[in-house]
Amino acid sequence: MKTLISALIFAATLIMAPIASAEAVSTDNQIEVNINVADVEELDKYLDGIGKAKAQAIVDYRNANGDFESVEALESVKGIGPAIIEKNRDRIVL
């Protein structure tokens, strides 16, 4: 019985770990990405028009200049313009 309980706790931990650590969350089938904490992989995966290079540029800019104070502040990142912001506006959160 003790082994079964331990196995169930371990399984629950494995299932919940990815949910607890993800910076991109899904609400009502809508992905939301917090651009102030998301890593390169999440930015690349969940934002349209953002590949690994632009995702890295976002992280580098954030590390050098601090958190973004608005969605529009992403335009300060080289390679990110109004079209990419508009394409992702409903996904980006701060």
Buried (B, 14 or more C-beta within 10 A) or exposed (E): EEEEEEEEEEEEEEEEEEEEEBBBEEEEEEBBBBBBEBBBEBBBBBBEEBEEEBBBBBBEBBEEEEEBEEBEBBEEBEEBEEEBBEEBEEBBBE
